[in-house]
Amino acid sequence: MSELEGLPELTDPAVIAAFAGWNDAADAATSAIDHLADVWDATLLGELDPDPYYDFQVNRPIVSLEDGLTRRIEWPTTRLYVARPPGAGRDLLLIRGLEPNMRWREFCAEILAAIHDVGADLVVTLGALLSDAPHTRPLPVTGSASDASTAAQMGVERSRYEGPTGIVGVFQDACARIDLTAVSLWAHVPHYVAQPPCPRATLALLHRVEELLDVAIPLEDLPDEAEAWLRSVDELAAEDSEIAEYVAQLEARIEEGGSPEATATGDQIAEDFERYLRRRGTGRPD
């Protein structure tokens, strides 16, 4: 995908990207992109040639039948979509792909070329990680940026992580090297229920995207799915005394150390709530 054919005229575009694999615990991040593409009826803009980047013995192509007769092979790759959220005032380039098996720098350079072509000046990457967050509490979403000014502007922390990284970290670094503003949002998935899907983590990511981009995201059935997930994990804990005891330990640890929400002032809570209402067009509360 050296060039994007039939490139549409986009309004103040921003990018939201997620990659399946090491960066995507319980498929929470890629599920967020799938949700956005669905509710905003996103249009496929292009896809990367998978041959340079993927080992097909690791990420195998999928064979399916169309109309029960015609064989179709879908190759693992990374795809770009255009979404136009109603009333948002900006268009979005959605990137949904797989962490590549090779040539990561070339992979990032090809995506950055596409971002340059559409004229986007903000990249939001989504990820999900396994953590010791208890399922009985709101699942945390941590944000980071590669430089102090972006972190302050977007209300996130400057990244201080050291250690092995995935394509999200490499891609964010590639953005920083060309002075493209990039923010990374990570949902924390309870490691004792890491099997996908985790709609509660996906929902947490979408709420954070709403705040960051000041855009209303239709949630459809996702809140109901998140509640069903919560009930199923509660039932699992009720049937397994070891899990129940472990969850109680995690809850006690949070209560002893406090929570980020506990430090918020009344004014901050009111401002956040008013922004939420404005995004949904319900006006200011009495």
Rosetta blueprint (number, residue, H / E / L):
1 M L
2 S L
3 E L
4 L L
5 E L
6 G L
7 L L
8 P L
9 E L
10 L L
11 T L
12 D L
13 P L
14 A E
15 V E
16 I E
17 A E
18 A E
19 F E
20 A E
21 G L
22 W L
23 N L
24 D E
25 A H
26 A H
27 D H
28 A H
29 A H
30 T H
31 S H
32 A H
33 I H
34 D H
35 H H
36 L H
37 A H
38 D H
39 V H
40 W L
41 D L
42 A L
43 T E
44 L E
45 L E
46 G E
47 E E
48 L L
49 D L
50 P L
51 D L
52 P L
53 Y L
54 Y L
55 D L
56 F L
57 Q L
58 V L
59 N L
60 R L
61 P L
62 I E
63 V E
64 S E
65 L E
66 E E
67 D L
68 G L
69 L L
70 T E
71 R E
72 R E
73 I E
74 E E
75 W L
76 P L
77 T L
78 T L
79 R E
80 L E
81 Y E
82 V E
83 A E
84 R L
85 P L
86 P L
87 G L
88 A L
89 G L
90 R L
91 D L
92 L E
93 L E
94 L E
95 I E
96 R E
97 G E
98 L E
99 E L
100 P L
101 N L
102 M L
103 R L
104 W H
105 R H
106 E H
107 F H
108 C H
109 A H
110 E H
111 I H
112 L H
113 A H
114 A H
115 I H
116 H H
117 D H
118 V H
119 G L
120 A L
121 D L
122 L E
123 V E
124 V E
125 T E
126 L E
127 G E
128 A E
129 L E
130 L E
131 S E
132 D L
133 A L
134 P L
135 H L
136 T L
137 R L
138 P L
139 L L
140 P L
141 V E
142 T E
143 G E
144 S E
145 A E
146 S L
147 D L
148 A H
149 S H
150 T H
151 A H
152 A H
153 Q H
154 M H
155 G L
156 V L
157 E E
158 R E
159 S L
160 R L
161 Y L
162 E L
163 G L
164 P L
165 T L
166 G L
167 I H
168 V H
169 G H
170 V H
171 F H
172 Q H
173 D H
174 A H
175 C H
176 A H
177 R H
178 I L
179 D L
180 L L
181 T E
182 A E
183 V E
184 S E
185 L E
186 W E
187 A E
188 H E
189 V E
190 P E
191 H H
192 Y H
193 V H
194 A L
195 Q L
196 P L
197 P L
198 C L
199 P H
200 R H
201 A H
202 T H
203 L H
204 A H
205 L H
206 L H
207 H H
208 R H
209 V H
210 E H
211 E H
212 L H
213 L H
214 D L
215 V L
216 A L
217 I L
218 P L
219 L L
220 E L
221 D L
222 L H
223 P H
224 D H
225 E H
226 A H
227 E H
228 A H
229 W H
230 L H
231 R H
232 S H
233 V H
234 D H
235 E H
236 L H
237 A H
238 A H
239 E H
240 D L
241 S H
242 E H
243 I H
244 A H
245 E H
246 Y H
247 V H
248 A H
249 Q H
250 L H
251 E H
252 A H
253 R H
254 I H
255 E H
256 E H
257 G H
258 G L
259 S L
260 P H
261 E H
262 A H
263 T H
264 A L
265 T L
266 G H
267 D H
268 Q H
269 I H
270 A H
271 E H
272 D H
273 F H
274 E H
275 R H
276 Y H
277 L H
278 R H
279 R H
280 R L
281 G L
282 T L
283 G L
284 R L
285 P L
286 D L
